[in-house]
Amino acid sequence: MFTTIWIAITCFVSIIFPYIKQVLSILGGLIAVQLSYTLPTYVKVTLSKDSWYQWDNLKAILFFGTLFILGMLSVVVTVIEIVTGENEMPRWK
């Protein structure tokens, strides 16, 4: 059921927005990051018998926290690209 709803939402958004690449990039950066990194980390730390600051849990928090930040940065870069009208970020020389 979730997959059907997700496909319907994606189709609806793609019809409304002609430049779907940027919209899907934002949605993917927000939703995929939450499902792939935040939820499993939360479940692992919650189900662990140790406290969250024990090394085993802290490793998972630090690793997936870094991936979470990178996912959010990709959303920021996409928004900057939309606002400035650029297709890719400028390169440093």
Sequence and secondary structure as in RCSB ss.txt:
>XXXX:A:sequence
MFTTIWIAITCFVSIIFPYIKQVLSILGGLIAVQLSYTLPTYVKVTLSKDSWYQWDNLKAILFFGTLFILGMLSV
VVTVIEIVTGENEMPRWK
>XXXX:A:secstr
 HHHHHHHHHHHHHHH S HHHHHHHHIIIIIHIIIIIHHHHHHHHHSSS TTSHHHHHHHHHHHHHHHHHHHHH
HHHHHHHHHT SS     
